[in-house]
Amino acid sequence: MSENVIAVASRPVLSIGADSSVKEAAEFMASRNVRRLLVTEGGRAVGVFSAFHLIRALATGTDPSAKSVSEAGLEVPVYVEPTTPVIEAARIMASRDVTSVLVGSEDNPLGILTTHDVVFSLPSLRFGREDLHGALVQGYPTLDPEATLLEAASVISSRGVSGVLIMDGDDFIGALTVREVLQAYASGGSQALSSRVADFPMPPLAHTDEGASVGEVAEAMESVGSDMAVVFCGRRACGAVDDITLTRWLASRL
């Protein structure tokens, strides 16, 4: 049976004012190691700002310090009851095209359930025993090691995924996710975006083979705290999964 959202949601709900800049939001998220913030105005929730909004701004050449979060095309706040099953929340996220739902009500938000939280609950769901094949993204985006961090941001933004694989021909080098782009910008500003991905310290990454189950790959992601896992077919990296693609996959199983 599926867990309820309140059992796995991230708490507390962190918020930021609507007049704060995208740069300020990025720095706040990086300092707390989160990817989403509730945006409030006059004590009322008006949207959810995510690291993907920063990625989109960077990819389009927008100066994050000159744009407020309220101008960033926020996700509409979507609320679910604390007793809502995780698999139902995943369906709601997919159908509403959002990457999180708020648990509780506008007057009393108790937590926020993100795609990251959904993945980490997968091993306990009946769907976690299913073969990984249906969830594998074989055409997961790749970049050459000579590409810049800004190019990585552009690819992630255009493909709507959580990261990018770094490949030197057929050789897998590593991967970068939204979290690394966020941390790089928060610590080094726009100048950091011109760095080659080959020169950027890549984080520990979950990996598995094509014969794994969805639950096993989710456990591998949780063990290293990653939102992404590379999948190998023999010695060759043949694709990947991430928190967004796995949440969409779960939603399709309902």
N, C-alpha and C positions, 0 to 999 in steps of 0.2 A: 504494500500500500504506500502511496506517496506521502511524504512528509508535508506538513503544513508550512506555509511560507514564513510564519513567525519563528519557526524553529531554525531556519537557515538564513534569514535576512540579515543584512549588515546593520549594526546599530552602534551608536546613535545615528540619526540622520543629520549630516553636516549641511549647513546652509550658508549662502552668501547673498548679499544685497544685489538687486537688479542693476544698480548703477555701478557696480564694480566692473573693472576692466577684465577682458579675457586673460590678459597677462596676470593680473592679481589672482584670478580663479585658478590658473595653471600653477602658480606658485603655491597656493593654498593646497591644492590637490596633491602636488608633489610632496609637500611637507607632511601630509597625513597618509600618503600612499593609498589614495583612493582615486577613482576615475569619474566619479559623479558627485554633483552638489545640487541640493535643492535651492532654487532661486526664489527669493521672497521680495515682496514690495509692499510696504505698509503693513507688515505682519501677515500677508497673505501669500500663499504659494502660487507662483506664476509660471513655473516651468522647471525643467531639470537640465542642468548644464553638464556635459560630459567631456572627457578628453578628446572625443571625436570632434567636438566643436572646435577645439584648439587645432587639431590636425587639419580640419577643413579650412580654417582661417590661414594657417601656414601655407597650405597647398595652393591657395588662391592669391597669395601675396599680401594678405591683409595684415596690417600692423596690430598685433594683439593688444598693445598698450593704448591704442586709439579707438578701440571698439569695446562697448559695454557688453556684458553677458546677455542683456536683454535684447541686443541686436544680433545675437548669434544663431537665431533660429532654434530656440530651445525645444526640447521634447515636451509635449503636453503632459502634465502630471496625470498619471493613471493610478487609481487607488483600488486596492483589493482588501478583502477582509482577512484578518489574521489566520482564520481557519481555511483559507483557500489552499487547495493542494498545489504543490510546486508545478506539477505537470499542467495544471489549468493556468497558472500564472505564465508559464512558457507560451502557451497558446495565445494568451492575451497579448504578450509582448510581440509575438510574431504578427498577429492580426492588426495590431495598432502601430507596428513598425517603430517600436521603442526598445531600448536596451535595459530598461528597469521599470519596476512598478513600486509604488509606495504602499506600505502596509499600514492599514488603519484608515484614518480620515484626514481631511484637510485641516481640521481643528486639532487633531491628535495623531500626527504621523509617528508610528512606533518603530519603523525600520524601513529599509529600502532593499528590495530583492533585485539583484542584478544578474546579468548573464553569467558573470563569474560565480555567483552563488548557486545558480542553477547547475552548472557543471560540477561543482563540488558536492552536490546532492545526488548526482547521477548514480554512483555506486549503490545507493540504497533503494533505487527505483527498479521496478521490474524490467524497464527498458534497458537498464545498464548491462543486462546479460546478453543483449543482442550483439551480433557481429558488427564490427566497425565499418564494414564495406559500404553500407548505405549512407553513413555519415561522412565518409572520407571525401575531401575536396581535392580531386586529382589535379585540377588546374589552379592550385593555390598560387598566388602571385610570387614571383621571384625577382631578384635584383642581382646585378653583378657587384662584386666587392668594391669596384671603383665608383659606384653610385654614391650620391650624397645622402645625408640624412633627410634633406628637404625632398629629394626624389622618393625616398621611402615614405615620407608623409603623404606625398601626392598619390602614390600607388595605393596605400592603405585607404585614403579618402575615396578614391575613385572606385575601388573594389568593395568597399563596405565590409572589410574584414578587420581582424585585430592585429595583424602583423604581416610580415613579409619574410620569405626564405631567402637567404643569401647563398647563391650558387656560383661556383667558378667552373663553368662548363657543366659537366655532370657531377662534379664534386660538391657535396653539401658542406658549407662553411659554418653556418649558424643561422640565427634568426633575430629579428628585431620586432618588438611589439609596440603598441600604442604607449605602454608604460615607459619604455625607454625613450621614445621621442618626447614625451611629456617631461621626464626627468632631465633630459638634455637641454630642452628649451628653458625650463625653470632655473637651471643652474648656470647656463651659458648664454641665454638669450638667443637672438636671431643669428649671431655669429656661429653658434654651435651647429646650425643647420647646414653649413657648408662643409662640415667634416665628412670624410669618406666613411662609408659604413665599415670598411675593412679596418679603420683605425679606431672604431668605437667598441668599447668593451661589451661583448654580447653576453646576455644573462644565461644562467643554467636553463636548459630547455628540456622539456619532457619529450621522450621519443618512444616509439613502439613499432611493432611490425604489423603488417596488414592482417594477420590472423588474430589480433587482439579483439576483445569485446569493448563496447563503449564504456562500460564500467571500469575496465582495466586502464584505458587511456585517461579517463577522468581521474583515477587514483594517481596515475603518473603525473598528471598536471598538478594535482594538489600537493604531491610530495615535494615539488620544487617551487610551488607558488606561481606557476605560469598560467597564462591565459591561452596558451597555444601548445600544440604537440606536433612534431614532425613524424610522419609515418614512412617506414622503410619497406620496400619490396625487395628482399634480398639485401644487397649492399647499396641499393639506389634509393634516394629519397623520392618517393612517388606521390607525395601529397602531404596534406596537413589537415588538422582540425583546430578550431579555436572556440572560445566561449560563445561567440555569436552563431557560428555555423552549427554547433552542437545544440544550442537552444532552439534554433529553427528546425533542426532534425527532430528533436523531442516533440515540438509542437505538431510536426507532421504525423506523428505516431498516434495522435488522439483520434 
